Amino acid sequence: MTQTPSGSKNPPRRETRAKSTGDGSISPVMALISGFCVVVLVIVLAVASTSDRVSKPQNLNGDALGPDPWEATEQYVERADESLANMKKEDYRLKTGQPVVEDPKFWAMVTFDRLLDAQEAAQVYEKEPSLRVSTAIIGGVSTRYLPQPSKTASEEKLLQDQLELAAAYADVAIDDERLGFNGLLVYGDAESLMDVKKMPDVKAVEALPSDAARGRFGIRPVLSSGFTDKDPLFAPGLSQN
């Protein structure tokens, strides 16, 4: 013990130290927690291995409308028809399932059998007014979002504006034979899309599943020699793809 100047004595200080097992062993509680974590990890990996997201090859670019680079136009038309058949089946399932989806809609790319001018392409609006025409496809260009028609901007004027914009970006004359619509990106119900397929100037309609989200899929325009003998029009500054 130490003695203070006043003569009082202070008790000795005690140091508290954690007890150590000394043999490096793990406590039973920690061993139990570690074992539980391992079991949970094994279960998670087993479940994930059966998921389509990890057990099947993924499309790096997500969903896409249009022909594959190696796909002939005739093959693409057949595949587009299959997508419409799948759309009809999904439409039925959604309308009769639980919960019921009363008005399911689908994104689809309409491809014409020749280059159309603004007046001709506007027939899609007029014959199927319930469709939302989102994007115009001009040669190799898929333009940015189209506004909705209004009293001051008719369907034909909206499309003609897109032609003039594409001509400016591509630095070609407005009467260039490559300047025309070879397709439209539309959004609507199954019945309207099936009706569009029956229109005289329509070569193909390819639909995506109803859960496809705008901005999450690509657009590959049909660039067949049936449109023009010259190379298709390209305007990289205008295209959204």
KABELBEL-V7432 format. One record per residue. N is the residue number from 1. RES is the residue in one letter. PHI is phi in radians with two decimals (* if undefined). Layout:
# KABELBEL-V7432
N/RES/PHI  N/RES/PHI
This chain:
# KABELBEL-V7432
1/M/*  2/T/-1.79  3/Q/-2.09  4/T/-1.41  5/P/-0.99  6/S/-1.38  7/G/1.68  8/S/-1.37  9/K/-1.86  10/N/-1.72  11/P/-1.19  12/P/-1.13  13/R/-1.33  14/R/-1.96  15/E/-1.74  16/T/-1.64  17/R/-2.14  18/A/-1.20  19/K/-1.26  20/S/-2.08  21/T/-1.21  22/G/1.45  23/D/-1.89  24/G/1.27  25/S/-1.38  26/I/-1.67  27/S/-1.17  28/P/-1.01  29/V/-1.13  30/M/-1.11  31/A/-1.11  32/L/-1.16  33/I/-1.12  34/S/-1.09  35/G/-1.12  36/F/-1.11  37/C/-1.09  38/V/-1.11  39/V/-1.09  40/V/-1.08  41/L/-1.08  42/V/-1.09  43/I/-1.13  44/V/-1.07  45/L/-1.13  46/A/-1.15  47/V/-1.19  48/A/-1.14  49/S/-1.18  50/T/-1.64  51/S/-1.38  52/D/-1.10  53/R/-1.18  54/V/-2.06  55/S/-1.60  56/K/-2.08  57/P/-1.07  58/Q/-1.74  59/N/-1.35  60/L/-1.09  61/N/-1.69  62/G/1.29  63/D/-1.16  64/A/-2.63  65/L/-1.84  66/G/2.02  67/P/-1.27  68/D/-1.22  69/P/-0.98  70/W/-1.66  71/E/-1.61  72/A/-1.23  73/T/-1.04  74/E/-1.10  75/Q/-1.15  76/Y/-1.14  77/V/-1.05  78/E/-1.11  79/R/-1.18  80/A/-1.12  81/D/-1.09  82/E/-1.12  83/S/-1.14  84/L/-1.21  85/A/-1.11  86/N/-1.14  87/M/-1.08  88/K/-1.10  89/K/-1.13  90/E/-1.16  91/D/-1.02  92/Y/-1.14  93/R/-1.09  94/L/-1.19  95/K/-1.36  96/T/-1.98  97/G/-1.49  98/Q/-2.23  99/P/-1.36  100/V/-1.35  101/V/-1.78  102/E/-1.25  103/D/-2.40  104/P/-1.16  105/K/-2.23  106/F/-2.38  107/W/-1.46  108/A/-2.62  109/M/-1.87  110/V/-1.65  111/T/-2.01  112/F/-1.49  113/D/-1.52  114/R/-2.80  115/L/-1.27  116/L/-1.85  117/D/-1.49  118/A/-1.09  119/Q/-1.13  120/E/-1.21  121/A/-1.16  122/A/-1.17  123/Q/-1.08  124/V/-1.08  125/Y/-1.08  126/E/-1.23  127/K/-1.43  128/E/-2.28  129/P/-1.12  130/S/-1.34  131/L/-1.29  132/R/-1.73  133/V/-1.50  134/S/-1.71  135/T/-2.52  136/A/-1.70  137/I/-1.98  138/I/-2.10  139/G/1.05  140/G/-1.61  141/V/-1.94  142/S/-1.93  143/T/-1.29  144/R/-1.30  145/Y/-0.94  146/L/-1.56  147/P/-1.25  148/Q/-1.34  149/P/-1.05  150/S/-2.54  151/K/-1.14  152/T/-1.69  153/A/-2.46  154/S/-1.31  155/E/-1.03  156/E/-1.12  157/K/-1.15  158/L/-1.04  159/L/-1.26  160/Q/-1.10  161/D/-1.06  162/Q/-1.17  163/L/-1.10  164/E/-1.15  165/L/-1.15  166/A/-1.12  167/A/-1.09  168/A/-1.16  169/Y/-1.19  170/A/-1.49  171/D/1.03  172/V/-2.24  173/A/-1.26  174/I/-1.16  175/D/-1.70  176/D/-1.03  177/E/-1.17  178/R/-1.46  179/L/-1.56  180/G/-2.94  181/F/-1.58  182/N/-1.81  183/G/3.14  184/L/-2.47  185/L/-1.70  186/V/-2.26  187/Y/-2.41  188/G/-2.98  189/D/-1.44  190/A/-1.08  191/E/-1.09  192/S/-1.12  193/L/-1.17  194/M/-1.14  195/D/-1.20  196/V/-1.08  197/K/-1.05  198/K/-1.49  199/M/-1.17  200/P/-0.99  201/D/-1.59  202/V/-1.66  203/K/-1.59  204/A/-2.70  205/V/-2.31  206/E/-1.93  207/A/-1.93  208/L/-1.69  209/P/-1.02  210/S/-1.14  211/D/-1.55  212/A/-1.17  213/A/-1.93  214/R/-1.04  215/G/1.61  216/R/-1.92  217/F/-2.36  218/G/-1.66  219/I/-2.24  220/R/-2.06  221/P/-1.07  222/V/-1.34  223/L/-2.07  224/S/-1.47  225/S/-1.24  226/G/-1.24  227/F/-1.41  228/T/-2.75  229/D/-1.34  230/K/-1.58  231/D/-1.07  232/P/-1.13  233/L/-1.28  234/F/-2.28  235/A/-2.48  236/P/-0.96  237/G/-1.19  238/L/-1.71  239/S/-1.15  240/Q/-1.57  241/N/-1.78
